[in-house]
Amino acid sequence: MMMLVNCSNCHTPLQLPPGAKSIRCAICQAITHLGDPRTAVAPPPPLSSSSYVPPPQPSHGPPPPAAHGRKKAVIVGISYKFSRHELKGCINDAKCMKYLLINKFRFPESSIIMLTEEETDPYKIPTKHNMRMALFWLVNGCQPGDSLVFHYSGHGSRQRNYNGDEVDGYDETLCPLDFETQGMIVDDEINATIVKPLPLGVKLHAIIDACHSGTVLDLPYLCRMSRSGQYVWEDHRPRSGIWKGSNGGEVISISGCDDDQTSADTSALSKITSTGAMTFCFIQAIEHGNASTYGSLLGSMRNAIRSAKSDMGLGIGGGAVTSLLGMLLTGGSLAGGLSGGGLSQEPQLTACQTFDVYAKPFSL
């Protein structure tokens, strides 16, 4: 029978195989030894494994500190290489986002989990299980003052919703590397994992570069912005009355397109190699000083994509590659072009609470 222990570093529940004396955590890589008092949990009662429910953790004292400090991030880039779903720019997106977080927003490198097919550690391959574990790690033990980031670049999809909690009748999904055999990650699960538990004083930004991603965190409010920059907040709270917001924390999602749109994987913007159009424009807006507020950031991203659509290459600043992207996107151009029928996407902003997008400063 499997024995349950807690990771001695990040407190993630781990299943210890029979006879094993130690186990490595799939999230923080720490080695946990069976005799460590920090890992002790009550042994399971003499019941079948299917009926065993782990005992609750002690409630006394403060919550355990975040494993790697005040800023934590999970970055996922999936290329689906050698499959009919292959994308060219997603791993580039992940590398650029990691560089941005470390060098612009001072995230410690040790506080960033990267999931891509290029990782040699099997626990860092972007499978459905590894993505779920990484998202759990992201919010586990968070405390007031923490800043969390979830960036995803890969395929997104949608499926019919049957419980009535979607305004448009569809659930939005993310597609892990093994989605064809293990299934997709649905917005309801994403919301339950990284939105609902978030306590007061914690900030989470989700940056989602995928098709059908407008409301992929299931947040209650969507900022509907016109081409002139005027905006209104749309109420996306489900008719059932179920609260899809956080437990007091601030959650803001910036996504590549509306729920009924597709996001481009293209070389038209960088002119060097393929990237996700949304990720490129997001980073470029920050590098060019066009992200002082959420409104200016969203407007800058949308203008860059419209400009690229009209002349196939001119983004912010006449299509010049930023210093950040120029350092990373080197070498020959990969197979470029546009997926999804061209740059018709419009980046979206959703949030737990409404706010003045032109007054609220943007920062990660």
C-alpha positions as a Markdown table, in Angstrom:
| # | Residue | x | y | z |
|---|---|---|---|---|
| 1 | Met | 0.0 | 0.0 | 0.0 |
| 2 | Met | 1.3 | 3.5 | -0.8 |
| 3 | Met | 2.2 | 5.7 | 2.1 |
| 4 | Leu | 1.5 | 9.4 | 2.1 |
| 5 | Val | 4.3 | 11.8 | 3.1 |
| 6 | Asn | 4.8 | 15.6 | 2.8 |
| 7 | Cys | 7.7 | 17.0 | 0.9 |
| 8 | Ser | 10.2 | 18.3 | 3.5 |
| 9 | Asn | 10.7 | 21.5 | 1.4 |
| 10 | Cys | 7.5 | 22.6 | -0.2 |
| 11 | His | 5.0 | 20.4 | 1.6 |
| 12 | Thr | 3.5 | 18.9 | -1.5 |
| 13 | Pro | 1.8 | 15.5 | -0.7 |
| 14 | Leu | 3.8 | 12.6 | -2.1 |
| 15 | Gln | 3.0 | 8.9 | -2.4 |
| 16 | Leu | 5.9 | 6.8 | -1.1 |
| 17 | Pro | 6.2 | 3.4 | -2.8 |
| 18 | Pro | 6.2 | 0.3 | -0.6 |
| 19 | Gly | 9.6 | -0.3 | 0.9 |
| 20 | Ala | 11.1 | 3.1 | -0.2 |
| 21 | Lys | 12.9 | 5.1 | 2.4 |
| 22 | Ser | 13.1 | 8.4 | 0.5 |
| 23 | Ile | 11.4 | 10.1 | -2.5 |
| 24 | Arg | 12.2 | 13.1 | -4.7 |
| 25 | Cys | 9.5 | 15.8 | -5.1 |
| 26 | Ala | 8.3 | 16.3 | -8.6 |
| 27 | Ile | 7.9 | 20.0 | -8.0 |
| 28 | Cys | 10.8 | 21.3 | -6.1 |
| 29 | Gln | 13.2 | 18.3 | -6.6 |
| 30 | Ala | 14.0 | 18.1 | -2.8 |
| 31 | Ile | 14.8 | 14.6 | -1.4 |
| 32 | Thr | 12.4 | 13.7 | 1.4 |
| 33 | His | 13.5 | 10.9 | 3.8 |
| 34 | Leu | 11.0 | 8.8 | 5.6 |
| 35 | Gly | 12.4 | 9.6 | 9.1 |
| 36 | Asp | 12.2 | 13.4 | 8.7 |
| 37 | Pro | 9.7 | 14.6 | 11.3 |
| 38 | Arg | 8.6 | 17.4 | 8.9 |
| 39 | Thr | 7.2 | 14.8 | 6.6 |
| 40 | Ala | 5.2 | 12.7 | 9.1 |
| 41 | Val | 1.5 | 12.1 | 8.5 |
| 42 | Ala | -0.7 | 9.6 | 10.3 |
| 43 | Pro | -0.6 | 6.1 | 8.8 |
| 44 | Pro | -3.6 | 5.0 | 6.8 |
| 45 | Pro | -6.2 | 3.0 | 8.7 |
| 46 | Pro | -6.6 | -0.7 | 7.7 |
| 47 | Leu | -8.9 | 0.1 | 4.8 |
| 48 | Ser | -8.7 | -0.4 | 1.1 |
| 49 | Ser | -6.5 | 2.2 | -0.7 |
| 50 | Ser | -9.6 | 3.4 | -2.6 |
| 51 | Ser | -11.3 | 4.4 | 0.6 |
| 52 | Tyr | -8.4 | 6.1 | 2.3 |
| 53 | Val | -8.7 | 9.8 | 2.8 |
| 54 | Pro | -5.5 | 11.6 | 3.9 |
| 55 | Pro | -5.8 | 13.3 | 7.3 |
| 56 | Pro | -6.0 | 17.1 | 7.3 |
| 57 | Gln | -2.8 | 19.1 | 8.0 |
| 58 | Pro | -2.5 | 20.8 | 11.4 |
| 59 | Ser | -4.2 | 24.2 | 11.4 |
| 60 | His | -2.1 | 25.7 | 14.3 |
| 61 | Gly | 0.6 | 28.3 | 13.5 |
| 62 | Pro | 1.3 | 30.2 | 10.3 |
| 63 | Pro | 1.1 | 28.6 | 6.8 |
| 64 | Pro | 4.5 | 27.2 | 5.5 |
| 65 | Pro | 6.5 | 29.8 | 3.6 |
| 66 | Ala | 6.7 | 29.8 | -0.1 |
| 67 | Ala | 9.5 | 27.4 | -1.3 |
| 68 | His | 11.4 | 30.0 | -3.2 |
| 69 | Gly | 10.5 | 33.4 | -1.9 |
| 70 | Arg | 8.1 | 36.2 | -2.6 |
| 71 | Lys | 7.9 | 35.8 | -6.4 |
| 72 | Lys | 7.0 | 32.5 | -8.1 |
| 73 | Ala | 6.2 | 31.6 | -11.7 |
| 74 | Val | 5.2 | 28.6 | -13.8 |
| 75 | Ile | 6.1 | 28.9 | -17.5 |
| 76 | Val | 4.7 | 26.4 | -20.0 |
| 77 | Gly | 5.7 | 26.2 | -23.6 |
| 78 | Ile | 4.5 | 23.3 | -25.7 |
| 79 | Ser | 5.6 | 22.7 | -29.4 |
| 80 | Tyr | 3.8 | 19.3 | -29.9 |
| 81 | Lys | 6.9 | 18.4 | -32.0 |
| 82 | Phe | 6.5 | 15.6 | -34.6 |
| 83 | Ser | 2.8 | 15.7 | -34.3 |
| 84 | Arg | 0.1 | 17.1 | -36.6 |
| 85 | His | -0.5 | 19.8 | -34.0 |
| 86 | Glu | 3.1 | 21.1 | -34.1 |
| 87 | Leu | 3.7 | 24.8 | -33.2 |
| 88 | Lys | 6.9 | 26.6 | -33.9 |
| 89 | Gly | 7.1 | 29.5 | -31.5 |
| 90 | Cys | 5.9 | 28.3 | -28.1 |
| 91 | Ile | 9.3 | 27.3 | -26.6 |
| 92 | Asn | 10.7 | 30.6 | -27.8 |
| 93 | Asp | 7.8 | 32.3 | -25.9 |
| 94 | Ala | 8.7 | 30.4 | -22.7 |
| 95 | Lys | 12.4 | 31.4 | -22.9 |
| 96 | Cys | 11.5 | 35.0 | -23.6 |
| 97 | Met | 9.1 | 35.1 | -20.7 |
| 98 | Lys | 11.6 | 33.6 | -18.3 |
| 99 | Tyr | 14.2 | 36.2 | -19.4 |
| 100 | Leu | 11.6 | 39.0 | -18.9 |
| 101 | Leu | 10.6 | 37.8 | -15.4 |
| 102 | Ile | 14.2 | 37.5 | -14.2 |
| 103 | Asn | 15.7 | 40.6 | -15.7 |
| 104 | Lys | 12.8 | 43.0 | -15.8 |
| 105 | Phe | 10.7 | 42.0 | -12.8 |
| 106 | Arg | 13.5 | 40.5 | -10.6 |
| 107 | Phe | 12.0 | 37.0 | -10.2 |
| 108 | Pro | 14.7 | 34.7 | -8.7 |
| 109 | Glu | 15.5 | 32.0 | -11.3 |
| 110 | Ser | 15.1 | 29.4 | -8.5 |
| 111 | Ser | 11.5 | 30.5 | -8.1 |
| 112 | Ile | 10.5 | 29.7 | -11.7 |
| 113 | Ile | 9.4 | 26.3 | -12.9 |
| 114 | Met | 9.8 | 25.8 | -16.7 |
| 115 | Leu | 7.8 | 23.1 | -18.5 |
| 116 | Thr | 8.9 | 22.5 | -22.1 |
| 117 | Glu | 9.8 | 19.5 | -24.2 |
| 118 | Glu | 13.4 | 20.6 | -24.1 |
| 119 | Glu | 13.7 | 20.0 | -20.4 |
| 120 | Thr | 15.8 | 16.9 | -19.5 |
| 121 | Asp | 14.0 | 16.3 | -16.2 |
| 122 | Pro | 10.9 | 14.1 | -16.9 |
| 123 | Tyr | 9.0 | 16.0 | -14.2 |
| 124 | Lys | 9.5 | 19.2 | -16.3 |
| 125 | Ile | 7.9 | 17.8 | -19.5 |
| 126 | Pro | 4.5 | 19.6 | -20.0 |
| 127 | Thr | 2.3 | 16.6 | -19.5 |
| 128 | Lys | -1.2 | 17.0 | -17.9 |
| 129 | His | 0.1 | 15.6 | -14.6 |
| 130 | Asn | 3.2 | 17.8 | -14.5 |
| 131 | Met | 1.1 | 20.9 | -15.4 |
| 132 | Arg | -1.3 | 20.2 | -12.6 |
| 133 | Met | 1.5 | 19.7 | -10.1 |
| 134 | Ala | 3.2 | 22.9 | -11.1 |
| 135 | Leu | 0.0 | 24.9 | -10.7 |
| 136 | Phe | -0.5 | 23.4 | -7.3 |
| 137 | Trp | 3.0 | 24.4 | -6.4 |
| 138 | Leu | 2.5 | 27.9 | -7.6 |
| 139 | Val | -0.2 | 28.8 | -5.1 |
| 140 | Asn | 0.7 | 26.4 | -2.3 |
| 141 | Gly | 1.8 | 28.3 | 0.8 |
| 142 | Cys | 1.4 | 31.7 | -0.7 |
| 143 | Gln | 1.3 | 34.7 | 1.7 |
| 144 | Pro | 0.3 | 38.4 | 1.5 |
| 145 | Gly | 2.7 | 40.3 | -0.6 |
| 146 | Asp | 3.5 | 37.4 | -2.9 |
| 147 | Ser | 3.4 | 37.9 | -6.7 |
| 148 | Leu | 2.7 | 34.8 | -8.8 |
| 149 | Val | 2.8 | 34.4 | -12.6 |
| 150 | Phe | 1.4 | 31.6 | -14.8 |
| 151 | His | 2.5 | 31.9 | -18.5 |
| 152 | Tyr | 1.2 | 29.3 | -21.0 |
| 153 | Ser | 2.0 | 29.2 | -24.7 |
| 154 | Gly | 0.5 | 26.3 | -26.6 |
| 155 | His | -2.8 | 25.0 | -28.0 |
| 156 | Gly | -6.1 | 26.0 | -26.5 |
| 157 | Ser | -9.5 | 24.7 | -27.3 |
| 158 | Arg | -13.1 | 24.7 | -26.1 |
| 159 | Gln | -15.8 | 22.2 | -25.4 |
| 160 | Arg | -19.5 | 22.3 | -24.7 |
| 161 | Asn | -20.4 | 23.3 | -21.2 |
| 162 | Tyr | -23.2 | 21.3 | -19.4 |
| 163 | Asn | -23.4 | 22.8 | -15.9 |
| 164 | Gly | -24.6 | 26.3 | -17.0 |
| 165 | Asp | -21.6 | 28.3 | -15.6 |
| 166 | Glu | -20.5 | 29.7 | -19.0 |
| 167 | Val | -22.1 | 32.8 | -20.6 |
| 168 | Asp | -21.3 | 31.5 | -24.1 |
| 169 | Gly | -22.1 | 27.8 | -23.3 |
| 170 | Tyr | -18.5 | 26.6 | -23.7 |
| 171 | Asp | -15.7 | 25.7 | -21.4 |
| 172 | Glu | -12.2 | 26.9 | -22.5 |
| 173 | Thr | -9.3 | 24.5 | -22.2 |
| 174 | Leu | -5.5 | 24.2 | -22.3 |
| 175 | Cys | -3.9 | 21.3 | -24.2 |
| 176 | Pro | -1.0 | 19.6 | -22.4 |
| 177 | Leu | 1.5 | 17.6 | -24.5 |
| 178 | Asp | -0.4 | 14.4 | -23.9 |
| 179 | Phe | -3.9 | 15.8 | -24.3 |
| 180 | Glu | -4.9 | 13.3 | -26.9 |
| 181 | Thr | -4.5 | 10.4 | -24.4 |
| 182 | Gln | -4.9 | 12.2 | -21.0 |
| 183 | Gly | -7.4 | 14.9 | -22.0 |
| 184 | Met | -7.3 | 18.7 | -21.7 |
| 185 | Ile | -7.2 | 20.9 | -18.6 |
| 186 | Val | -10.6 | 22.7 | -18.4 |
| 187 | Asp | -11.1 | 26.3 | -17.2 |
| 188 | Asp | -13.2 | 25.0 | -14.2 |
| 189 | Glu | -10.1 | 23.1 | -12.9 |
| 190 | Ile | -7.7 | 26.0 | -13.5 |
| 191 | Asn | -10.1 | 28.3 | -11.6 |
| 192 | Ala | -10.4 | 25.8 | -8.7 |
| 193 | Thr | -6.6 | 25.3 | -8.5 |
| 194 | Ile | -5.1 | 28.8 | -8.8 |
| 195 | Val | -7.9 | 31.3 | -8.5 |
| 196 | Lys | -10.3 | 30.2 | -5.7 |
| 197 | Pro | -7.7 | 29.5 | -3.0 |
| 198 | Leu | -5.8 | 32.8 | -3.5 |
| 199 | Pro | -5.9 | 34.7 | -0.2 |
| 200 | Leu | -6.1 | 38.5 | 0.4 |
| 201 | Gly | -2.8 | 40.2 | -0.3 |
| 202 | Val | -1.6 | 37.8 | -3.0 |
| 203 | Lys | -1.4 | 38.8 | -6.6 |
| 204 | Leu | -1.6 | 36.4 | -9.6 |
| 205 | His | -1.1 | 37.2 | -13.3 |
| 206 | Ala | -2.0 | 34.6 | -15.9 |
| 207 | Ile | -0.5 | 35.3 | -19.4 |
| 208 | Ile | -2.2 | 32.8 | -21.7 |
| 209 | Asp | -1.1 | 32.7 | -25.4 |
| 210 | Ala | -3.5 | 30.2 | -26.8 |
| 211 | Cys | -6.6 | 29.9 | -29.0 |
| 212 | His | -10.0 | 30.4 | -27.3 |
| 213 | Ser | -8.3 | 31.8 | -24.2 |
| 214 | Gly | -10.3 | 34.9 | -23.4 |
| 215 | Thr | -11.9 | 33.5 | -20.2 |
| 216 | Val | -9.7 | 30.4 | -19.6 |
| 217 | Leu | -9.4 | 31.3 | -15.9 |
| 218 | Asp | -13.2 | 31.6 | -15.6 |
| 219 | Leu | -12.8 | 35.0 | -13.9 |
| 220 | Pro | -16.0 | 37.0 | -13.2 |
| 221 | Tyr | -15.3 | 40.1 | -15.3 |
| 222 | Leu | -14.1 | 40.7 | -18.8 |
| 223 | Cys | -12.8 | 44.1 | -20.0 |
| 224 | Arg | -14.5 | 44.7 | -23.4 |
| 225 | Met | -12.3 | 47.3 | -25.2 |
| 226 | Ser | -13.2 | 49.1 | -28.5 |
| 227 | Arg | -10.6 | 50.0 | -31.1 |
| 228 | Ser | -10.6 | 53.6 | -29.8 |
| 229 | Gly | -9.7 | 52.4 | -26.3 |
| 230 | Gln | -13.0 | 52.8 | -24.7 |
| 231 | Tyr | -14.0 | 49.9 | -22.4 |
| 232 | Val | -16.8 | 48.4 | -20.4 |
| 233 | Trp | -16.6 | 45.5 | -17.9 |
| 234 | Glu | -18.8 | 42.5 | -18.9 |
| 235 | Asp | -20.2 | 40.4 | -16.1 |
| 236 | His | -19.3 | 36.8 | -16.7 |
| 237 | Arg | -20.5 | 35.5 | -13.3 |
| 238 | Pro | -22.5 | 32.3 | -13.8 |
| 239 | Arg | -26.2 | 32.4 | -13.5 |
| 240 | Ser | -26.0 | 29.7 | -10.8 |
| 241 | Gly | -24.5 | 32.2 | -8.5 |
| 242 | Ile | -21.3 | 30.2 | -7.9 |
| 243 | Trp | -18.5 | 32.6 | -7.1 |
| 244 | Lys | -15.6 | 32.0 | -9.6 |
| 245 | Gly | -13.3 | 34.7 | -8.1 |
| 246 | Ser | -10.6 | 34.3 | -5.5 |
| 247 | Asn | -10.6 | 34.1 | -1.7 |
| 248 | Gly | -9.6 | 37.8 | -1.6 |
| 249 | Gly | -6.5 | 37.7 | -3.7 |
| 250 | Glu | -6.0 | 39.8 | -6.9 |
| 251 | Val | -6.2 | 37.7 | -10.1 |
| 252 | Ile | -5.8 | 39.3 | -13.6 |
| 253 | Ser | -5.5 | 37.3 | -16.8 |
| 254 | Ile | -4.1 | 38.6 | -20.1 |
| 255 | Ser | -5.0 | 36.3 | -22.9 |
| 256 | Gly | -4.1 | 36.0 | -26.6 |
| 257 | Cys | -7.6 | 36.3 | -28.0 |
| 258 | Asp | -11.4 | 36.2 | -27.4 |
| 259 | Asp | -13.1 | 32.8 | -26.6 |
| 260 | Asp | -14.2 | 32.4 | -30.2 |
| 261 | Gln | -10.9 | 33.5 | -31.8 |
| 262 | Thr | -7.6 | 31.8 | -32.6 |
| 263 | Ser | -4.1 | 33.0 | -31.7 |
| 264 | Ala | -1.3 | 33.1 | -34.2 |
| 265 | Asp | 2.0 | 31.3 | -34.1 |
| 266 | Thr | 4.0 | 33.4 | -36.5 |
| 267 | Ser | 7.3 | 34.9 | -37.7 |
| 268 | Ala | 5.5 | 38.0 | -39.0 |
| 269 | Leu | 6.2 | 40.1 | -35.8 |
| 270 | Ser | 9.8 | 39.2 | -34.8 |
| 271 | Lys | 11.0 | 38.9 | -38.4 |
| 272 | Ile | 13.6 | 36.5 | -37.0 |
| 273 | Thr | 11.8 | 33.3 | -35.9 |
| 274 | Ser | 8.4 | 32.1 | -34.9 |
| 275 | Thr | 6.7 | 33.4 | -31.7 |
| 276 | Gly | 3.2 | 33.6 | -30.3 |
| 277 | Ala | 1.9 | 36.9 | -31.5 |
| 278 | Met | 0.4 | 37.7 | -28.1 |
| 279 | Thr | 3.6 | 36.9 | -26.1 |
| 280 | Phe | 5.7 | 38.9 | -28.5 |
| 281 | Cys | 3.5 | 42.0 | -28.3 |
| 282 | Phe | 3.2 | 41.6 | -24.5 |
| 283 | Ile | 7.0 | 41.7 | -24.0 |
| 284 | Gln | 7.4 | 44.4 | -26.6 |
| 285 | Ala | 4.9 | 46.7 | -25.0 |
| 286 | Ile | 6.8 | 46.4 | -21.7 |
| 287 | Glu | 10.2 | 46.9 | -23.3 |
| 288 | His | 9.0 | 50.0 | -25.1 |
| 289 | Gly | 7.5 | 51.6 | -22.0 |
| 290 | Asn | 3.9 | 51.1 | -23.2 |
| 291 | Ala | 2.7 | 49.2 | -20.2 |
| 292 | Ser | 2.5 | 51.7 | -17.4 |
| 293 | Thr | -1.2 | 50.8 | -16.9 |
| 294 | Tyr | -3.3 | 47.8 | -17.8 |
| 295 | Gly | -5.2 | 49.9 | -20.3 |
| 296 | Ser | -2.0 | 51.1 | -22.1 |
| 297 | Leu | -0.6 | 47.5 | -22.1 |
| 298 | Leu | -3.8 | 46.0 | -23.6 |
| 299 | Gly | -4.1 | 48.9 | -26.2 |
| 300 | Ser | -0.5 | 48.6 | -27.2 |
| 301 | Met | -0.7 | 44.8 | -27.7 |
| 302 | Arg | -3.9 | 45.2 | -29.8 |
| 303 | Asn | -2.4 | 48.0 | -31.9 |
| 304 | Ala | 0.7 | 45.9 | -32.6 |
| 305 | Ile | -1.3 | 43.0 | -33.8 |
| 306 | Arg | -3.6 | 45.2 | -36.0 |
| 307 | Ser | -0.5 | 46.8 | -37.5 |
| 308 | Ala | 1.0 | 43.4 | -38.2 |
| 309 | Lys | -2.2 | 42.2 | -39.9 |
| 310 | Ser | -2.2 | 45.2 | -42.2 |
| 311 | Asp | 1.4 | 45.1 | -43.3 |
| 312 | Met | 2.5 | 41.7 | -42.2 |
| 313 | Gly | 5.5 | 42.7 | -40.1 |
| 314 | Leu | 5.3 | 46.1 | -38.6 |
| 315 | Gly | 4.8 | 45.9 | -34.8 |
| 316 | Ile | 5.4 | 48.5 | -32.2 |
| 317 | Gly | 8.3 | 50.7 | -33.2 |
| 318 | Gly | 8.1 | 49.8 | -36.9 |
| 319 | Gly | 8.8 | 46.1 | -36.4 |
| 320 | Ala | 12.2 | 46.6 | -34.8 |
| 321 | Val | 13.1 | 43.6 | -32.6 |
| 322 | Thr | 13.4 | 44.7 | -28.9 |
| 323 | Ser | 16.7 | 44.3 | -27.0 |
| 324 | Leu | 15.2 | 41.5 | -25.0 |
| 325 | Leu | 13.9 | 39.5 | -28.0 |
| 326 | Gly | 17.0 | 40.3 | -30.1 |
| 327 | Met | 19.1 | 38.6 | -27.5 |
| 328 | Leu | 17.0 | 35.5 | -27.5 |
| 329 | Leu | 15.6 | 35.0 | -30.9 |
| 330 | Thr | 18.8 | 34.3 | -32.9 |
| 331 | Gly | 19.6 | 31.9 | -35.6 |
| 332 | Gly | 17.7 | 31.0 | -38.8 |
| 333 | Ser | 14.0 | 31.5 | -39.2 |
| 334 | Leu | 11.9 | 28.5 | -38.4 |
| 335 | Ala | 8.9 | 27.7 | -40.6 |
| 336 | Gly | 6.9 | 30.8 | -40.2 |
| 337 | Gly | 3.6 | 31.9 | -41.6 |
| 338 | Leu | 0.3 | 32.1 | -39.8 |
| 339 | Ser | -1.8 | 29.5 | -38.1 |
| 340 | Gly | -5.5 | 30.1 | -37.6 |
| 341 | Gly | -6.0 | 32.1 | -40.7 |
| 342 | Gly | -4.1 | 35.3 | -40.0 |
| 343 | Leu | -3.7 | 37.8 | -37.2 |
| 344 | Ser | -7.3 | 38.4 | -36.5 |
| 345 | Gln | -7.0 | 38.0 | -32.7 |
| 346 | Glu | -7.7 | 40.6 | -30.0 |
| 347 | Pro | -5.9 | 40.2 | -26.7 |
| 348 | Gln | -8.3 | 40.1 | -23.7 |
| 349 | Leu | -8.2 | 41.2 | -20.1 |
| 350 | Thr | -10.2 | 39.4 | -17.3 |
| 351 | Ala | -10.2 | 40.0 | -13.6 |
| 352 | Cys | -11.7 | 39.0 | -10.2 |
| 353 | Gln | -12.8 | 42.7 | -9.7 |
| 354 | Thr | -13.4 | 45.6 | -12.0 |
| 355 | Phe | -11.0 | 48.6 | -11.9 |
| 356 | Asp | -10.0 | 51.6 | -13.9 |
| 357 | Val | -7.6 | 50.1 | -16.5 |
| 358 | Tyr | -6.1 | 53.5 | -17.3 |
| 359 | Ala | -5.4 | 54.3 | -13.7 |
| 360 | Lys | -4.2 | 51.0 | -12.2 |
| 361 | Pro | -0.4 | 50.6 | -12.7 |
| 362 | Phe | 0.8 | 47.4 | -14.3 |
| 363 | Ser | 3.5 | 45.3 | -12.6 |
| 364 | Leu | 4.3 | 41.7 | -12.0 |
